[in-house]
Amino acid sequence: MAENIYKERIEKYIDEHREDMLEDIKRLVRINSEKGEEKSGMPFGEGPYKALCEAEDIMRGYGFKVTNYDNYVTTADISDKERCLDILAHLDVVPAGEGWQITTPYEPVVKNGRIYGRGTADDKGPFIAALYAMRAIKELNIPISKNVRLIGGTDEECGSSDIAYYYKKEQEAPMTFSPDGEFPVVNIEKGSLRGHFYADYTVDTDKKIVDFTAGTKVNVVPGKAYATVSGISIQEIEQAAKAAAKVTFVDYICEEKDNGVYITAVGKGAHASTPKEGNNAITALLFLLTTLPFEDNEQIRLVKRLYAMMPHNDSNGIALNVAMSDELSGELTLAFSLLTIREGRIDGTFDSRCPICANEDNVLKVIKDRMAKEGFVFDTDTMRAPHHVSGDSAFVKTLLDKYEEVTGLKGECVSMGGGTYVHNLKNGVAFGASMPGTDNKMHGPDEFAVIEELTDSAKIFALAIAELCR
């Protein structure tokens, strides 16, 4: 077996190249590759384009054959033989957000066995770990009879149109994994419903919500929310905020401004697939607003109905009557992620990750009917189906075996709420690059990757390549 012959050499190679690997990660992290405005030759803006170019420079520097797919995707091939395995990673990132303390988002810092910075865990660090696995195979001259391709995309965080473009030009490999999840092997990715809704209102009183804004991306639980309230004194609002904080465990900051009292709710951000890891500032601020002494009007009635459908700490859709779970994929989650209230309109979006037992009849239709009953237009008509690859396949069993071999931990298949590039691929799973129990603060402030986990990932990936492509 490949593990008995090459394991020691691969592990020695990765350990010796640890500092080089960290420097290459830093090169990518220093680039703000959040999606921007499309420009000529830059389909997702200047940042993702720069990250793609930097990745190509790194890959060419190690002697890989690099192919650029119109600046949507870049690839590195280990040989020109028949393609056996694709590794899908991405070079774009979510917005930096607020609350960073260890470092600034695009200044990578190594501290206490971790590397901090936006993208270190999602997904620039894992991209480089996969590249170093391929370097080990190539530079150690480990014989493989088939090709492995590393694919670096630039639009994973905003819809994966990049990888859809790529697969219009290329066929799926027989096996694919993405180092954009966690170990051991994620063979189930939940379905998703990104629900958009709105309602129009009129209000003819000074006691009103002048403005409400919160959220940066649909797949991020907001850590802050902001509202301006007129017609109610700052003393009354501060008293209500003090009581609300005991319920929501969120800090409320109140300031007097020309057009009223400006309120900031400070919660905790998180990835929308794991909303319980955060403390949603939208629902916390809505809770406070529902306790203020407004006069009865259409705006306030709608706000109270909205809060009743998605109350604070309800991250499973209980109030919407869509809470459900199954043994394989776990429970439905729901994160209220975007909301604006201004100029006569309430406009919001939530992100729900749905187990295998979910479908349009028992989730989407139920929410649409409830929204209509409460006076809201729910204009989302489709949801994304779950993805499931059998845990009994030879491919998955090999990945689990390599994970066990390097870590000494038991390998087993797990389900994930997040979606990766492999969601629509017949034989695609998420594999790494964080270990069970590690919270990388993905999509939040002070995102980090554990350096030992990245080096272990590179070892695991290399052993998997040696076995799967031999």
N, C-alpha and C positions, 0 to 999 in steps of 0.2 A: 504494500500500500504506500501511497505517496507520503503519508505523514511520517512513516518510519524512516524513509530515506532522506527527506528534505527538511524536516521540522527544525532540526538544530541549526542548519545553515540559514534558513529563512529567519528564524528568531534572532540569530546573531547579526544578520544583515540589517534588519529593522532597528535593532538596538543601536547599532553603530551609526545609523543614519537618522537618529532621532532629532538631533539639532537641525539638520538640513530640512527635515520634514516640517519642523516648527517654523523655520524661516520662510518656507514656501507658503504655509498657511498665513503667515503675517502679510506676505505680499498681496494675497487675495483679500484679506480682511481690511486692509488699509483703503480699499476701494469701496465707496458707497454705491452698491449695485442695486439699490431700490429702483423699481420700475419708474421710468420717467416718460416724458413726451417723445413720441416717435419722431425720428429724424431720418434723413436719407442714409440708408445703410445701417441704421440703428433701430431695429423694429421695436425695442423696448426702452429706448432712451440711451443716453450717454453712459450712465453708470453700468448697466448690464453689459454693454458693448466693451467697456474698458476691462471689466472682469473677464470677459471671454478672451480678449486679446492677451491679457496677462496669463491666463491659464494656458493658452496656446504657446506662449513663449516658454513657460515652464515645461510643458510636455515635449516640445521640440528640443529643448535643451537636454533632455534625457534620451533622445534618439527615437522617439515614437513617430510613427506616421500620423500626421494630423490632417483632418479634413474639416473644413468650415462649411456649414450649411446655411449660407446667406445671413450669417450673424444671428441666427436663431439658436443654433446648437453647434458645438464643436466636439470632435471625437478624436480619440487616440487609439490606434490599433497596435497590438503587440506583434502581429505578423500579417501576411497576406493570405493566410490559409482560411479554410472554411470557418465562418463565425459560429462559435458554440455558446458563448456567454456574453451578455451585455451587462454593464454596471452603469446604472443611471443615477446621476447626482446633479445638483443644480448650483449655480453661481450667483443667482439673485438672492436678495434678502428682503425681509419685511422692514418697515420704517424703524428708525432708531428708537423713537419714543423717548420718554422722559424717565428720570429717576436713577440714572447710572451713577454709581459711586466708586467702583473699583478703578474704572478707566472711562474714557469717552468711547462711544461706539466703534469708531474706526481707527483707534489707536490700540492695537493688540498688546496685551500685557501678560507675561507669564508670572504667576504667583501661586505659591503653595501647591504645586503640582497641577495647576490648571492654566489654560490659556483663555483669556477673556477677550471679548469683542463680538460685534454683530457678525454672525455667520460662522463663528468658530465651531458651533455644534450643528448649525442648520444653514448651509450644508457644505461650507467651504473646507472645514476640517475633515469631514468624512470623504470629500472629493479627493483631497490630497492623500489621505490614508489609502484609498483605493489605488491612486496613482503609484504610491510607494510599494504596494503589493505587486503591481505589475512591473515596477522597476526591479524588485527582488527576483521575480521569475526571469526577467530578461537578462539582468546582469550576472545572475548566478548560473545562467545557461541551463536552467531546469527544463528538460525536454517536455514540450506539449505539442500535440499533433493538430490542435485546432486554435482558432483565434479568439482572443477576448478583447472586447472594445469598451473603453471608458467613454461615457457620453456626458458632456457638461451642458446643461440647459440654462436658459436665462429668463424663464417666465413661470417657474413652478409655483411661486407664491400668489400669482394673479390669474390662475386658470389653466396653466400648462399648454397654452397654444403653441409654444415652441416645440414641445415633444410631439404634438399632433402634426405639426408641419414636417418634422423629421420622419415620422412614420408614413407620411404620404410618399416619401422618397425611398425609404428603406423598409425591409421586412423585419419583423420581430426575430430576435435570436431564439433558439430552442429553449434557452433558460435566461432569466433576467433577475437581477436583484438590485435594489436601491438601498444605499447606506444612509437612508433618510428617515429611519424609524428607530428601532431599538433591537437589542438582542433578547432572546435567542433568535427566533424567526417569527416575523409577523406574516402569517398566511391569510389573515382576514383583515380587510379594511372596511370599516363600516360605510354604509351609504350616507348621503348627505342631503340636506334640504336647506338651502339658503333662501329664507323667506323674506320677501319685501312687501311692505304694507304702507298705506297712507290713509289719512283722513283730513278733510277740509273743515274749517270751522270759522265762525265769526265771533267776535268778542267786542263789546262796547262799554267796558268798564276799565277803570284805571288799575283795579286789583287783578293782575293777570301775570302770566308768564310771558315776558317780552321776548325771550330767546332761550333756547336750550340746544346745546351741541355736545356731542360725545362720540368717540370712536375714531379709529384710524383705518382699520381694515375689517372686513367681514369675519375673518378667521382669528381675530384677536379680542379677548375680553378686555374692555377698556379699564385702565387704571385711574382715569380721571374723567370727570364730567363737569359741565359748566352750565349755569343758568342765571338769567337776570330776571328778577321779580320786581314789579312796581306796585305801589299802593299799600304795601305792608312794611312796617318799620323794621329796621335792622335789629332792634331789641327783641321784637316778637320772633323774628326768624332765628336769631341766635338761641333763644330759649327752646324753640322747636328743634333746632339742630342738635342741641345738647341732649335732648331726649331721644332723637333719632339715632344718634351715634351709639347709644346703649343697645339698640336693636340691630343696627347694621355693621357695627364695628368699623365704620368708615369715618374719617376726619372731614368735617365741613368747615370751610373758611369763608367768612362773610365780609364783604367790603361795600361801603356806600359809594355809588357812582351817580352821575347826572341823571341817568334814566332808571335808577332803582338800586336794588341791592344785588350785587354780583356774588354768586355762590359757587364755590369750587368743592366738589366731592372728591376726596383722595382715597381710592381703594387700592387694589392690587391687580395688575395686569396678568394675563395668562394666555396660553394657546386655547382657542375655542374648542378644541377636542377634549380638553381637560379643564372645564370651567370651574370645578371645585378647587383647583389649585390657586385660583384668583379670588378677588372680592370685587364684584361688578359695580363700578361707579355709576353706571346708568341706572340700574334698579335701586341703588342706594339713594341717589338724588331724587328719583321719582317718588320713593317712599317719603322723603322729607317734604316734597311738594304736596303730596296728598294730605299731609297733616297741617298745612298752613290755612289760615282763615280767609280763603278766597270766597267771593260771592258765587252763588250758583250760576254757571254759564256754560256754554257749549264746549269751550276749550277745556275747562276743568273737568267736566263730565267725561270727555274723551280720555283725558290723562288718567283719571281714576279707573276707567274701564281697561285701559292699556296696562296699568300696573296690576290690576286684578288678574289679567291673563298671564303676565310674566313677572311675578313678585320677586322680591329679593330672596336670594338663596334657593330659589327653585331652578335648579340646573338640569332637571329631568323632564320638563314639560308636564308636571303634575297638574298645574292649574289649567292647562290647555287640554287636558284629558288625553294626552298622547304618551304618557309614561309607559314603557314596556322594556322587556329584556329577554334574552335567550341564553342558553347555556354556553354556546360557542362564542358569541360575539359581545355578550354583556348588555349593558343598559343604554337606552337612548339618552343622549345629552343635548342640552339646548343652552346656547349662550346669546343673550341680547347684546349685540355688538355695535350697532350704529343707530343714532337717533338725533334728529333735529326737530325743533319746534320753532317756527317763525313765520310771520307774515301769512297767517291763516292756514297753515298746513303742518300736520304731524307726519313725519316721514321716518320709517325705521326699517331695520334689517336684523334678523337673527340667524344664527348658524347652528343647525341641529345635525348631530352625527347619529345615524340610525342603524340599529342592529339588523341582522339577517331577517328577523321576523317582521320588519317594518316594510310598508309599501305605501303607494299613493292613496289607497282607500283608507288605511287606518292611521295615517299621519297627515299627509297633505290635505286631503278632503276634510278631515276633522278640523284642522286649523282654519282652513278657508271658511268653513261654515260658521265657526265660532267668531272669527274676525268680522264677518258680515253681520252677524247678530249684534255685535258690539259697535257697529258703525264704521268699520274700517274696510278698505278695499285691499284684498290680498291678491296681488297680481303675479305670483309665482305659480306656474302650472306644471312643473316637472321636478323630479328629485333624482338624485344620482343613486343607482343601485349599489348594493354592497359588492365587494370583491372577495373571492374565496378560492384558494388553491389547496388541494388536498395535502394534509400533513403526512400522508403515507407515500408520497412520490419519492423517487430515488434522489431527485434534486434537493428537496427539502431535507431528507434524511442526511445527505452529505453535508449540507450547511450546518445542521445541528451537530453532527459528528465533529466537524472542525472547531466549532464553538466550544464543545466540551473538551476537546484535546488541548486547546490553548488555555482556557480559563479554569478547567477542573470543575466547572459548574454543570448542573444538569440542563440539557437542552430540551426545550419544549416549544410548541407553537403557541403564539399568543395573538390576541385581537387588538386592533388599534383604532381609535376614533379618527386620527388624522389620515389624510389621503396622500399618497405619493405618486410618482410617475408611473408606477406599475399597476395602478388601479384598473386600467382597461386592457392589460396584457394577459394573455391566456395563461402563461406560466411565469408570472412575475410575483416576487415577494419582497418585503422590506427586511433588510438584514443589517443590523447595527445602525449607527456606530456607537451608541451609548449602552452601558450595561444596566441590567435590571436595578431599579431603585434610585438611579441617578436622575436628579432634576437639573437639567442644563439651563433652566430659565429661558428656554426657547421662546422666542417672540417677546420676551420681557427684557427689563434692564439687567445689565451685568450677565448677559449670556456667556456661557463658558463651556469648554470641553475639558474633560479630565485627560491629561496627557497620556497616562498609562492606558487609558481606554482607547485612545487613538492608535497608539502603537500596537496594542493587542488586536485592534481591528485590522490593522495592516497585516499582521501575522495570520489572522484567521482568513482574511480575504485571499492572501497568497496561497495558503494551503488548499483553500477551496478551488482556486484556479488550477493548481497543480493536479488536483484530483478530477475535476469536472472536464478539463480540456486535454487530459493526457492521451 
